[in-house]
Amino acid sequence: MTDTENRSLTPRDDEWEAEFDPTYDEKTEEGGVWYGLSDDDIVLRQIEDFNNDEHEENHRKLDELAANKLEN
């Protein structure tokens, strides 16, 4: 068994469903950021948010590596 078989699903996975987000109920209630959206629209937003978070994390790591190189 490999690590990829045991990893958690992300919004990029075909098996992902909007309801997998632990805050789904809160966000789909009246006044929530997903209120009135279809699950398909929610998944698109989840993918976008996931990609943005991953992009920010990658840049944070690159900044950290650059800072470490300057220190050494």
LINBELVEN-V899434 format. One line per field, one symbol per residue. ss: DSSP state (~ for helix, > for strand, _ for the rest). phi: phi as a letter, one per 30 degrees, with the letter a starting at -180 (. if undefined). A space follows every 50 residues. Layout:
ss=???
phi=???
//
This chain:
ss=__~~~~___________~~~___~~~~~__________~~~~~~~~~~~~ ~~~~~~~~~~~~~~~~~~~~~_
phi=.cdddcdddbedddddbeddddcedddcdejddceidddddddddddddd dddddddddddddddddddddc
//
